[in-house]
Amino acid sequence: MQLRIGYELIYRFPKPTPIILVVNVHASRDADLIVPDRLTVEPSIPITAYSDAFGNRCKRVLAPEGRLRLAASGVIRDSGLPDEVFPAIGQDTVEGLPDETLVFLLGSRYCETDLLSNAAWQLFSGTAPGYPRVQAICDFVHNHIAFDYQNARATRGAAEAFRERTGVCRDYAHLAVAFCRCMNIPARYCTGYLSDLGTLPPYGVGDFAAWFEAWIGGRWHTFDPRNNVPRVGRVLMARGRDACDVAIATTFGPNTLESFQVWTDEIPDGEAGGIAG
């Protein structure tokens, strides 16, 4: 199966403004890219690239005064299979965790483990350690938060999402990540594309999605408390401690976002063959 992925962001800046962008498919999916998702900028300005501490691909630009269009369109090969499920996997001991996972046990900007630890242990200490415990956390978060774009707020952390019981996919992911860390399970925040394949209409407006990965049974596993069912067509862009590490665009000055579009569409077999060839 092949997916056409991409985005278009249109900003307006009152003066030249630096931006950090995390808008590329993650390097772990390089082998699947048929048409690379190259960033294009209008008007044409210099773009520099670097990798951050989490291995994410980042871009730096200096936006000029006025209108700036950022866009990309790529094609990626996908298995067409839903997220894997491993219900029998147990939980690693803290002392047995690899060093590189330990940072994902700690509290972070949007995942306040110190504020949620008591609630986590009250809610989940009776669940079976490992995959069943992470799934129990996802079940709780999925039912506890009501999805509502109108109540989205960039400053909302996991503790506020727990109290307010409303939010968007990043709030679901933050709360589940925080609960996992409280229960001594490393968890990292993920963002990327997610298709509507296998779901029933009506479909929402295209957007980037948030989910998380938990370290159990000696490796990372994908969980999605917002949807809470295995999904098809998930394309990772970036991972980090929380949304602060993987923001699509971090702007260092005032601006107006005038337009925002994201797409993740299956390419029909006939057209896919032409692209692949």
C-alpha positions, 0 to 999 in steps of 0.5 A, a space after each residue: 500500500 502507498 500513501 500520499 502524505 503532506 502539508 501546507 502551512 501559511 504564516 504571516 510575519 510582521 518582521 523577520 522571525 527565526 523558526 525551527 521546523 520538525 516536519 519530515 518523516 522520521 529517519 526510521 521510515 527512510 526505506 519506505 519513502 518512494 517520493 521524499 517529503 522535501 520541504 519547499 518554502 515560498 518565497 525561497 529562503 535558505 534552509 539549514 538542517 540538524 538532528 536534535 537530541 532525540 534523533 528528529 530531523 529539524 530545519 531552521 529558517 529565517 522567515 521574512 516579513 510578510 507571507 511565508 508558505 511551507 509545504 511538502 508532499 511525499 509518497 510512502 510505502 506502508 504495510 497496510 497492517 494495523 498497529 501490532 498488539 502484544 497482550 502477554 508482554 510483561 514489564 521491565 524492572 527499573 534496574 533492568 532498563 537500558 540507559 537511553 530509556 531512563 529520560 522517558 521515566 522522568 517528568 517533563 513540561 507537559 507530563 507532570 508525574 509529581 502531580 499525577 503519581 498518587 492518582 496513577 497508583 490508585 487507578 492502576 496498581 491493581 492491573 497486571 504489569 506490562 502490556 495489560 497495564 499500559 492498555 488499562 491506562 489507554 482505556 482509562 484516558 480514552 474514556 476520561 477525556 472528551 475530544 473537542 477541538 474547541 477546547 484545545 489549548 497549547 499550554 494544557 498539561 497532563 494534570 490539567 487534562 486529567 482535571 478538565 476531562 477535555 482536549 485533543 490527541 496531544 492531551 490524550 497522549 500526555 496524560 497516558 505518557 504521564 501515567 505510564 511514567 508514574 507506574 515506572 514504564 518509560 513512555 515517549 510522545 510521538 507525532 506524525 501522520 495518521 490515515 483514516 483507513 479502516 475507519 468509518 465516516 464522517 472523517 475529521 479535518 486533516 491534521 497531524 496526530 499524537 500517540 506514544 510508545 511505551 518500553 515493555 518487554 525489551 522494546 518500544 510498542 505503539 499505543 494510541 489512547 485517542 483512538 484506542 484501537 489498532 490503526 492503519 497508515 501511521 507514519 512517524 515524524 518525531 519522538 520526544 519527552 512531550 509535545 514541547 520536543 516535537 512541535 511542528 513549528 517553533 517561532 521566535 516572534 509574533 506571527 499569524 497562522 493563516 492556513 493549515 492543511 495536512 493529508 494522508 491519503 491512500 493512492 489507488 493501485 493503478 496510480 501507485 504502480 505508476 509512482 513506484 515505477 
